[in-house]
Amino acid sequence: MTATHEGAMRSSVGNPAAEKRGMNLTLRIWRQQGPTTKGKMVTYKITDISPDMSFLEMLDVLNEQLIMQGDDPVAFDHDCREGICGMCGVMINGQAHGPQQTTTCQLHMRSFADGDTIDIEPWRATAFPIIKDLAVDRRAFDRIIQAGGYISVPTGTAPEAHATPVPKADSDAAFDAATCIGCGACVAACPNASSMLFTAAKVTHLGLLPQGQPERNDRVVNMVAQQDREGFGGCTNIGECSASCPKGISMETISRLNHDLLGALRAGARPKS
Amino acid sequence: MPLELFTVGEPIADTKAPTDVPIGERWSERKFRGRLVNPANRRKLTVIVVGTGLAGGSAAATLGEAGYNVKSFWYQDSPRRAHSVAAQGGINAAKNYRNDGDSVHRLFYDTVKGGDFRSRENNVHRLAEVSVNIIDQCVAQGVPFAREYGGLLDNRSFGGTQVSRTFYARGQTGQQLLYGAYQALERQIAASSVEQHARTEMLDLIVVDGRARGIVARDLVSGEISTHFADAVVIASGGYGNVFYLSTNAKGSNTTAIWRAHKRGAYFANPCYTQIHPTCIPVKGDYQSKLTLMSESLRNDGRVWVPKERGDDRDPRDIPESDRDYYLERLYPSFGNLVPRDIASRQAKNVCDEGRGVGPGGLGVYLDFAEAIERLGRPAVEAKYGNLFDMYAQITGEDPYAVPMRIYPAVHYTMGGLWVDYDLQSTIPGMFVIGEANFSDHGANRLGASALMQGLADGYFVLPSTISSYLADGPFEKVDESHPAAVEALTGVQEQVQKLLSINGNRTPASFHREVGQLMWDLCGMERTDEGLRKAIDRIQEIRQEFWSNLKVTGDWHSFNQTLEHAGRVADFIELAELMCIDALHRRESCGGHFRAESQTPEGEALRDDENFAYVAAWEWTPAGQPPVLHREDLEYEYVHLAQRSYK
């Protein structure tokens, strides 16, 4: 805890002496100045890390030290720090979001042991160019949504909410798929860097609801065409995506996408050029 | 109150609400009297929208659908990440699907009362009217709200009400509502009606001939600082809770857009009204970077208690019923664990101050589900709150199904914000402010599940109607980057950025942020006193001086530099902190989330002073060295009887 400022200690914290002993760690972090510059792994030692710290708080401590030394802190994306915004995400020892099935911000240092060496790298995918260090550009996901991941209902045109009952089972299954946070772990974990789980989650969410039916065929063909255009790889049903998904989006969504795609193509739907 | 801390200016009034007709007709009447823009002319008009949360995202999408040229700005990589995404519990609407006596009038009444009679009746009534349209819109977009087995929508109850009017999507309602707005926005981006500016931060407002005409923004990836122009500017940048450093806000949530607009002439209303949410996971260490909320909906089934005796450090499961104090149920038998947030927070503070708090440092109370699990069964509790329990377990390493949760209040929401009239227009013509960034609807305390309602009401329904009255005078004279006002704003931003980089002192932006945040929590938090606030103001002035002489920021501004971003935001938080303390000091009454120790009932409840303080405090910025100017907007209550709030 050498990096925190003395004057800023929270009075609302319990007796620090009662805290568990801190861990000493070796971090090997991917440093890359920009999208076109060459990157490399750089080693840092960090001491006295509390097991109750989140992984990102551990990186905060490192960065405070780097700034005070006049060094460039490690760039990494993060925002809500409660596992819902999808902004954070790094490869930790080769696993997307690290050893637990959660977001990087919800991973805590109690998952590591004193003396560990931890490798920290950015998401790797052609469609996610590196901005700096651990931060990548995931706007390809937004463009997949733009291709059809919505229901066209201009504001003010909606019918009364109870006009169309939705079977609870469908609504619950749609919700499960709709919990995708767009973090990109599925792409990072996939050996093909495929975005299939991301796309399938949205196709499933909207395709299960009565409101999503009119655009169902066009949606699936256009979203699939867009993910190809973005340079994501093909899906070969490996399942790393679902295993690393912090929201546990199921592989069934991919089956549903393939089912919908086949149906749409047979019905004559074709992607917009 | 010594004169040097502020001066008093002319009173201010909202002139846009048509008060010549009954309250239930005012919104319709305003829409009717307002001017419209012909669809063919809309494409000649440009609107800048800053922020893509529920308010900004829904406004940008709706304005794009209407045919305006929209330029949308956000600081994250995707508009889907705005912090509305983290709202858990639900959204209120007066649908009365439960047949439990709910109505537009009751939602209006509950919200005015919940806000401790410090909000505008006209705005709140409109909010209640529009609430029902929001649910229709969201369902049509595919928002997967919780449903009953018959396929109809489910509801639950929330703090401060006795009806079930809260619509929800498990514990992720904000996420699902935001994705509805986000998808509508992406659809408009694909249709080229909305121009996107991802990872771009507004750093100043450009005012030309008294009208808001554009913004100065920095591209956070390339570092480029540039000007952007429009016929109107809409700010939807969220609240300023991160002035406390630790809060439930996202790390990037900041006050910069509204603060810099304030410095350009927009009045800042009721900055001291901040909401401390009662159910958050307690602080654990000095490395802590944020606090995590446990949705208020948990208070539907969880029971709040502490041991009766101080220093009782038994395992909570070993403490018999007779030795427990379910203090909310004891003090407020009719609302019990569902009292409004300000009351639940302050009572938690009180029992901890008495030495009966639990957990590290005695700063926590139990939220116990043992009875609910016994009554409903674990699967039912899992279905309702599963993701919240998982989150708690992940953060604390404890199993809340087995051991009671420990919770403590944390800064969550800011009711204050830029002053707006009924049209949501600020004191700068052409600049509109929506969502949490404005002050308009929640008075001194926001009820649960009302923030989502207000954000979407403003963005989908209110602003798109009211802004047309303003735009009907446009398009305004063309302005470009060579205009002196644009040059002045751009140069000012560049100079500030260079100054931040050139100090080269010995403290990081985060260390200043923590220090000012701790100070605000201690002296301008759940309980405020004359003495403490004066001390805080002196100290903030010292911190500000040190910030500008001892800050250390590495790197340059021509690149992705997160330390520089943070430094700029902390500079604004420090200035805002001072205004918050001045506002809190001048308001010598307690109301809602603003509790002045000097003003309480014999039972320790907030004691309002309606005779002297039934007004909105709208603050005008003055240049350095001069005290801010207070403009009062008197609040009048025609439909709700002013009364001491009671939840007993």
Interface residues (C-beta under 8 A of the other chain):
Chain A: M1 T4 H5 G7 A8 M9 R10 S11 S12 V13 G14 N15 P16 A18 E19 Q33 G34 S50 D52 M53 S54 L56 E57 D60 V61 N63 E64 L66 I67 M68 G70 D71 D72 P73 A75 D77 H78 D79 C80 R81 E82 G83 I84 C85 G86 M87 T102 Q106 H108 R110 I131 K132 A135 D137 R138 R139 F141 D142 I145 Q146 A147 G149 Y150 I151 S152 V153 P154 T155 G156 T157 A158 P159 E160 A161 H162 T164 P165 V166 P167 K168 S171 D172 A174 F175 A178 T179 I181 G182 H205 L206 L209 Q211 G212
Chain B: S58 A61 T62 E65 Q76 D77 S78 P79 R80 R81 H83 V85 A86 K95 Y97 N133 I135 D136 Q137 V139 A140 Q141 G142 P144 F145 A146 R147 E148 Y149 G150 G151 L152 L153 A169 R170 Q172 Q175 Q176 Y179 Y182 Q183 A184 E186 R187 I189 A190 A198 V221 L246 T248 A250 K251 G252 P282 V283 K284 G285 D286 Y287 Q288 S289 K290 T292 L293 G359 P360 G361 L363 M391 Q394 I395 G397 Y408 Y460 F461 P464 N506 R507 T508 A510 S511 R514 E515 Q518 W521 D522 K552 V553 T554 G555 S559 F560 Q562 T563
